[in-house]
Each structure stands twice: as structure tokens, then as C-alpha cells.
Amino acid sequence: MDPKWYLVKTKTLNENRVFTRLAGAGYEVLFPRFRKKSRRHRGVLEVRPLFPGYLFVLFPYEQLKTIKYTHGVARVVSFGLEPQEVGEEIISAIRERMDEEGIVTLVQKTVSLSPGQRVKIGDGPFAGFDAIFLEELPDRERVVLLLDTVSSYRLTIEKQSLEP
């Protein structure tokens, strides 16, 4: 049978280990990652999985047990009893955004705000709430907002989460 792409769920924090094992065994593995500034390490760029806990693996259906029982694999994503194939168009779309190291460049939206400006929080636990922009923090990635709910609440969130 021809090999097909499947989505493999890894055990927590085992993406790199499973990637190394499967790639070393000759499987084609797609492991997209991105660079993000670390908050703990003063802005050092860290490489993180684009889809934490998941890898795309090309293999023939007959080798399903080999993949499932690879150390660090939690399961092959299935709907019902059969593993769900991942369409080639999805794999191509991911590959188009990756460089030769498997790094995806994320597009950063530029949000320019003035103190007192009303904004809407676009994602995270406060998604959908309206707030008032107070200030941008020195790291230029986080902002301080005044969340006006039952009482006023001062909140610090990622700047990219805002919609003016």
C-alpha cells in the first residue's frame, strides 16, 4: 500500500524525541516549529512546536503498530477505529511556510495604540472583552489595559491579542 500522512499525538514534551526516533527509522516526519522570545530567559529566542504534542508522519497503514508503539507516542489520531489520514493539501500548506530547518515564520501583526484608546481583546481567557489601553511595557510585546467589567480591573496581556 502507498504511504499516507497521519497525525501522531506524542506524550507530553516528547515531540523532539519521537521526531528523532521516527526520522532515524526512515520515516518522513513533518515537525513544524517557530521561534518565540522567552520571558524567562530575557528575550532569548526559543524554538517551540507549532502544534504542541503533534507530528505529521508518512507511513503505510501496515506499519501502524510500529508507529503506535514507538516510545513517546501516545496514539495515532483516529476517528472511530481507523486512523484519520491528513490530506496532502494540508501537508503542502504547512511545508510552504517552513524553511529548511522546519521553522515557520509567524506573521506578526503590528498594533499601534494610544493611551485611552478602546480595544477589543481578540484571544486568550479575556477574548471578546472591551478594554482601555493604558501603556505598552518595555518588552514591547505586552500591554497594560483597564478591563471595565463589574469594577475596573488592571490587566497585562500580549499585545498581539488586541484588536483596535
PEGILIN-V451743 format. One record per backbone hydrogen bond with DSSP energy under -1.0 kcal/mol. NH is the residue of the N-H (numbers start at 1). CO is the residue of the C=O. If there is no record, write none. Layout:
nh: (NH,NH)
co: (CO,CO)
//
This chain:
nh: (4,6,8,9,10,11,14,18,19,20,21,22,23,24,25,26,27,30,33,34,36,38,43,44,46,48,50,54,55,56,57,58,59,63,64,67,68,69,70,73,74,75,77,79,84,86,91,92,93,94,95,96,97,98,99,102,104,105,116,117,119,120,121,122,127,128,129,131,132,133,134,135,137,140,143,144,145,146,147,149,149,153,155,157,159,161,162,163)
co: (59,57,55,75,53,72,11,14,15,16,17,18,19,20,21,23,22,56,102,48,46,44,38,41,36,34,32,51,8,30,6,28,4,60,61,63,64,65,67,70,9,9,7,82,77,5,87,88,89,90,91,92,94,95,103,99,33,97,133,114,131,163,129,161,124,121,126,119,146,117,144,144,142,137,157,135,155,132,153,147,151,147,145,143,141,158,159,120)
//
